Amino acid sequence: MNIGIIGATGAVGKQMLKCIIDMDINYKSLNLYASKNSEGKLVEYKENKYVVKKTTEVIFKDLDIALFAISSELSKILYPFAKENNCLVIDNSSAFRLSDNVPLIIPEVNPEDIKKNKGIIANPNCSTILMNVAIWEIYKKFGIKRLVVSTYQAASGAGQEGMEELELQGQEYYAKQDIKSKNIFGKQYVWNVFSHNSSIDMNNGYNEEELKMINETKKIFKDEKLKISVTCVRVPVFRSHCETINITLKTKATENQIRETLNDTMGIEILDDRKNNNFPEPIISSNKYNIYVGRIRKDLGQEDNIGYELFISGDQILKGAALNAVQILKEIN
């Protein structure tokens, strides 16, 4: 199998390479592609060395599978060339996620849908992935009527440039300078919290990130009747998102049943130490494959054994993007 990573020098592309090697994915050749600016760059990981090649429309004739870690606009441009050469695409962008004939895959949730692909598989939004992995087994066992979710999203969601801007703002702040580094987020990020910097739907007031979580979850769960309300917020953290998840069940469950279900859920690790006030944090989940789940408790504002609260934290670059894509690759491999 000949594999290519398109966008290999970005934050997600770099992690894709590491995941492929660390997870012992079988391949005949592994090729790294990026923009002209990165052409010829040497990339090393463990004992492996790769020279980055320029991304063009002709590269797909030499590839069986391409992992896209690029913008939606570029995905739309390049995918037809991949399809023409029978190269399967695993796309991390939002370009094709809600297209009818494109499976939207989280391997812990709906791996059976991978075989439905017609040349492209979409990776869900990072916040969608983290939430869906955490609640999927609860959904299957007890049913979920409604979700109310708030996200606390790190700079990593905006890629390497986002993390660099947060660091620059920190340097400006401690140097007692005006905050001038605002190219990515458009405002002061350091020591600030603000509504997610994606476009707002003028009709319903939801931003693009919130609508992604709502619409993608319904598609992945195959449940258009599932009621979901989301508020997405940026917090001044380099890496790893957090989410509060308020659940209304269809069927009553005790807290012990919820805990047992979470214990049996693939891809999560429970961190719920009430005595020592120790719960999921970005600093704990960063650079980890698993999603951390804690603050597991009944919602005192709902009927007994119907409402529950969770607090989760997961690495947006790993499980929220690169790792999920490579797990899809492993399912195919």
C-alpha positions in Angstrom: 0.0 0.0 0.0 1.3 3.4 -1.0 0.3 6.1 1.4 0.6 9.9 1.1 0.0 12.6 3.7 -1.1 15.8 2.1 -0.3 18.8 4.3 2.4 16.8 6.1 4.2 19.9 7.6 1.2 21.2 9.5 0.2 20.4 13.0 -2.2 17.6 12.0 0.0 16.2 9.2 3.0 15.9 11.6 0.9 13.9 14.0 -0.5 11.7 11.2 3.1 10.6 10.4 3.8 9.8 14.0 0.6 7.9 14.4 1.3 5.8 11.3 4.7 4.8 12.6 3.7 4.4 16.3 0.7 2.2 15.4 2.8 0.0 13.0 0.6 0.7 10.0 1.7 -1.5 7.1 2.7 0.3 3.9 4.8 -0.2 0.9 5.8 3.5 0.7 4.9 6.5 2.9 5.2 9.9 1.1 4.9 13.4 2.6 3.5 16.3 0.6 3.1 20.0 1.3 3.2 23.4 -0.4 6.0 24.6 -2.5 7.5 26.4 0.5 8.1 23.1 2.2 9.4 21.2 -0.8 12.7 19.5 -0.1 12.4 19.8 3.7 13.7 16.8 5.7 11.3 15.3 8.2 12.6 12.8 10.8 10.8 10.7 13.2 12.5 7.9 15.2 14.7 6.1 12.7 12.7 7.3 9.7 13.6 10.1 7.3 11.4 11.6 4.6 11.9 14.4 2.1 8.8 16.5 1.6 7.5 16.7 -1.9 5.4 19.4 -3.5 1.7 18.8 -3.7 0.4 18.6 -7.3 -2.5 17.0 -9.1 -0.3 14.2 -10.5 0.9 12.7 -7.2 -2.2 10.5 -6.8 -1.2 8.2 -9.6 1.5 6.8 -7.3 -0.8 6.5 -4.2 -3.4 4.1 -3.0 -4.5 6.1 0.0 -4.1 9.8 0.7 -4.6 11.4 4.1 -5.7 15.1 3.7 -4.6 17.5 6.4 -5.4 20.6 4.4 -8.1 23.2 4.1 -11.6 22.5 2.8 -10.9 24.6 -0.3 -7.8 22.6 -1.2 -9.6 19.3 -0.4 -12.3 20.2 -3.0 -9.6 21.0 -5.6 -7.5 17.9 -5.0 -10.1 15.2 -4.4 -11.2 14.9 -8.1 -7.6 14.1 -9.1 -7.4 11.5 -6.4 -10.7 10.0 -7.5 -9.5 9.9 -11.2 -6.5 7.8 -10.1 -8.5 5.5 -7.8 -6.7 6.8 -4.7 -8.9 6.6 -1.6 -9.0 9.9 0.4 -9.3 10.2 4.2 -10.2 13.9 4.5 -9.7 15.8 7.8 -11.4 19.0 6.4 -15.1 19.8 6.6 -15.5 19.9 2.8 -17.4 16.6 2.4 -18.6 15.7 5.9 -22.3 16.2 5.3 -22.3 14.9 1.7 -24.8 12.1 1.3 -22.5 9.5 -0.2 -19.5 10.3 2.1 -19.2 8.2 5.3 -18.3 10.3 8.4 -16.3 7.9 10.5 -15.3 7.5 14.2 -13.8 4.0 14.4 -15.1 3.5 18.0 -18.6 4.4 16.8 -19.4 3.5 13.2 -16.5 1.5 11.7 -19.1 -0.5 9.6 -19.7 2.6 7.5 -16.2 2.6 6.2 -17.1 0.0 3.5 -19.7 2.4 2.1 -17.1 4.8 0.8 -17.0 5.7 -2.8 -13.5 7.0 -2.9 -13.5 9.3 0.1 -14.0 9.1 3.9 -14.5 12.2 6.1 -13.0 12.8 9.5 -15.5 14.6 11.8 -14.9 17.9 13.5 -12.6 17.6 16.5 -15.2 18.5 19.1 -17.7 16.1 17.5 -15.2 13.2 17.8 -14.4 13.8 21.5 -18.1 14.1 22.4 -19.3 11.2 20.3 -16.7 8.7 21.7 -17.6 9.7 25.2 -21.4 9.2 24.9 -21.7 6.5 22.2 -22.0 3.5 24.5 -24.4 5.4 26.8 -26.5 6.3 23.7 -26.6 2.6 22.6 -27.5 1.2 26.0 -30.0 3.8 27.4 -30.8 6.1 24.4 -30.3 9.8 24.5 -33.1 12.3 24.1 -31.2 15.6 24.4 -27.6 16.9 24.7 -26.6 20.3 26.0 -22.8 20.8 25.4 -20.3 23.6 26.0 -16.8 23.4 24.6 -13.6 25.0 25.9 -11.4 24.9 22.8 -7.7 25.3 22.6 -5.6 27.2 20.2 -4.6 23.9 18.5 -8.0 23.9 16.8 -6.6 26.7 14.6 -3.5 24.7 13.7 0.1 25.5 14.3 -0.5 29.1 13.4 -3.1 29.4 16.2 -0.8 28.0 18.8 2.0 30.3 17.7 -0.3 33.3 17.9 -1.3 32.5 21.5 2.4 32.2 22.4 3.3 35.5 20.7 0.5 37.2 22.5 1.8 35.8 25.8 5.3 37.2 25.0 3.8 40.6 24.2 1.7 40.6 27.4 4.7 39.9 29.6 6.8 42.4 27.8 4.1 44.9 28.7 3.5 45.6 25.0 0.3 46.1 23.2 -1.2 42.9 21.9 -0.6 43.1 18.2 -0.5 39.5 17.1 -4.2 39.1 16.0 -3.9 37.5 12.5 -5.7 34.2 13.4 -8.2 35.0 16.1 -8.7 38.7 15.4 -8.6 39.7 19.1 -6.7 39.3 22.3 -6.6 35.6 23.1 -4.1 35.4 26.0 -6.0 35.9 29.4 -9.3 36.0 27.5 -12.2 33.8 26.7 -14.5 34.4 23.7 -17.1 32.8 21.5 -15.6 30.5 18.9 -14.1 32.5 16.0 -16.2 30.9 13.3 -18.9 32.5 11.2 -22.3 33.1 12.8 -25.6 32.0 11.1 -27.6 35.2 11.1 -30.9 33.3 11.2 -30.4 31.0 14.2 -27.4 32.6 16.0 -25.3 29.5 16.1 -21.7 29.6 14.9 -20.2 27.2 12.3 -18.4 25.1 15.0 -21.6 24.6 16.9 -23.6 23.6 13.8 -20.9 21.1 12.9 -21.2 19.3 16.2 -25.0 19.2 15.9 -25.2 18.1 12.2 -22.3 15.7 12.3 -23.5 13.9 15.4 -26.9 13.3 13.9 -25.3 11.9 10.8 -22.8 9.6 12.7 -25.5 8.4 15.1 -28.1 8.1 12.2 -30.5 10.0 14.5 -32.1 13.1 13.0 -34.4 13.3 16.0 -31.6 13.7 18.6 -31.9 17.2 20.1 -28.6 18.9 20.6 -27.7 22.4 21.8 -24.0 23.6 21.7 -22.0 26.6 22.8 -18.4 26.7 21.5 -15.9 28.9 23.3 -12.1 29.6 22.8 -10.0 29.4 26.0 -6.3 30.4 26.2 -4.8 26.9 26.2 -2.3 25.6 23.7 -3.6 22.1 23.1 -6.5 19.8 24.0 -10.2 20.7 24.1 -12.6 20.3 27.0 -16.3 19.9 27.0 -19.2 19.8 29.4 -21.9 17.3 28.3 -25.4 17.4 29.8 -27.3 14.3 28.9 -31.1 13.5 29.0 -31.6 9.8 28.7 -34.6 8.0 27.1 -34.4 5.1 29.6 -33.5 5.5 33.3 -30.0 4.5 34.5 -28.3 4.6 37.8 -25.0 6.5 38.3 -23.3 3.1 38.7 -24.7 1.9 35.4 -23.4 5.1 33.7 -20.0 4.5 35.2 -19.9 0.9 34.2 -20.9 1.8 30.7 -18.1 4.4 30.5 -15.6 1.9 31.9 -16.5 -0.4 28.9 -16.2 2.4 26.3 -13.2 2.1 24.0 -11.0 5.2 23.7 -11.7 6.8 27.0 -10.0 6.9 30.4 -12.0 7.8 33.5 -10.4 10.5 35.8 -13.0 11.2 38.4 -11.4 11.7 41.8 -13.9 13.7 43.9 -11.9 13.4 47.1 -8.8 15.1 45.7 -10.7 17.3 43.2 -8.8 15.7 40.3 -10.6 15.6 37.0 -9.8 15.9 33.2 -7.5 18.8 32.2 -5.9 19.8 28.9 -2.5 19.5 30.5 -3.3 15.8 31.3 -4.9 14.9 28.0 -2.3 16.6 25.7 -0.3 14.1 23.6 -2.5 11.3 24.8 -4.6 8.9 22.6 -7.5 8.5 25.0 -10.2 11.0 25.9 -10.4 11.7 29.7 -13.9 11.7 31.3 -14.8 12.9 34.7 -17.2 14.9 36.9 -19.6 12.0 36.3 -22.8 12.9 38.3 -26.5 13.2 38.2 -28.1 16.4 36.9 -30.0 17.6 39.9 -32.2 19.7 37.7 -33.7 16.7 35.9 -35.8 13.7 36.8 -33.9 11.2 38.9 -31.8 8.7 36.8 -32.6 10.5 33.6 -30.1 13.4 33.5 -26.3 13.2 33.8 -23.3 15.5 33.6 -19.8 14.7 32.2 -16.7 16.8 31.8 -14.2 15.6 29.2 -10.8 16.5 27.8 -9.1 15.2 24.7 -6.2 16.1 22.4 -7.7 17.9 19.5 -4.7 17.2 17.2 -4.6 13.5 18.0 -8.0 11.9 18.6 -9.7 15.0 17.3 -7.9 14.8 14.0 -4.7 12.8 13.1 -5.3 9.8 15.3 -8.9 9.3 14.2 -7.8 9.5 10.5 -5.0 6.9 11.1 -7.4 4.6 13.0 -9.6 4.7 9.9 -6.6 3.9 7.8 -5.8 0.9 10.2 -9.4 -0.4 9.7 -8.8 -0.4 5.9 -5.3 -1.7 6.2 
